[in-house]
Amino acid sequence: MKLNKKNKPQERILCVDAFNLYNRKPGQKAGEGGSKSFFDSIVKKFGGNKRKMYSVKSVIDMKRFTAIEFSIILKPEPKLEEYKHLHYRCYHPDHVS
């Protein structure tokens, strides 16, 4: 479960491959996009990405707050000076490794 900027929980699965970190909705197959809404088509048209991928190389640190909550800290993007924090909460401590 991912916590957004307003600390609201969102059902997401954290996916990690050899090069990237990204979120996926539960039930969504690998490589499958989200819903095909008007917004999605606009984002795709202008070359953007609704669900951003982060390079594994950009990971600076991971902090564990409780047995089920952790945060991944990423390097700032070139135009930004602030570090990016991806905050997650799991249902069970066994889901965090």
N, C-alpha and C positions, 0 to 999 in steps of 0.2 A: 504494500500500500504506500503510495507516494503522498506526501504532504505538500500542498501548494504554498504559494507566497502568503496566503491568509491562514495558513496552518489547517486548512480543510483537507480531510482525507479523500483521496481519489484511488479507486481500484486500478492499480497498475502492476505490471510485472517488470522488474528490473532485468534487462537482458544485457549480457556481457559476451562479446565475441573477441576474437584476437586483436581487433583494432578499435572497437567502439563500445560505448555505453549508450543505451537508449531504453525508453519505456514502451511497453506494449499493453494494450487492454487485454483483460482475461478473455480467453476464447478466441482471440485473434491469432491466426496462423502466421508462422514466420514468413516475412517478406510481403505480407498482405497489408495494404493500406487501411486507413480508417474508413469511416463512412464517406460516401461521395456527395457531400453537401455543396452548396454554392460556394461557401467559404473555401472548402478544399480545392475546388476547381480554380478559384482566383489565386490561391497560394501557389498551386502547381504552375499556373500560367506565368507567374512572375518569377519562377525558379526558386521559391522559398520552400521551407519544410515546416509543416505544422508541428510535428514532433521531432525536436532536434536531437541529433546524435552528437555525442561528445567523444573525442579521441581518448583512448586509454592513456596516451602520453600526457594528457592535460590533467590527470589526477595527481593532486599534491598530497592529500592526506585523507584518511577516513577516521571519523570519531564516533565512538559508541557512547550513547547517552544512557541507555538502560539496556536490559537484556534483549529488548525487542526493537529499540530505536537506534538508528545510526544516520550519519550524514557523510556524504562524499564531497570533498572540497576540490574544486577545479581551478586551474590557472585563469586569471582574468583574460577576457577576449581582447584583441588588439585595441579596440576603441574604448573599452571600459577599464576602470582601475580597480573595481571591486571583484573579490573572489566570488565564484558561483558556488552555492551550497545546494546540494540535492538531498533532501531530507526524506527518510523512509521509516515506516513502522511495519513490523511483521506481526502476524497473528500468533506465532509461537517462537520461543527462543531457538528451537532447532532449525528454523528457516534462515537464521543469520549465521554466516560462517566467515 
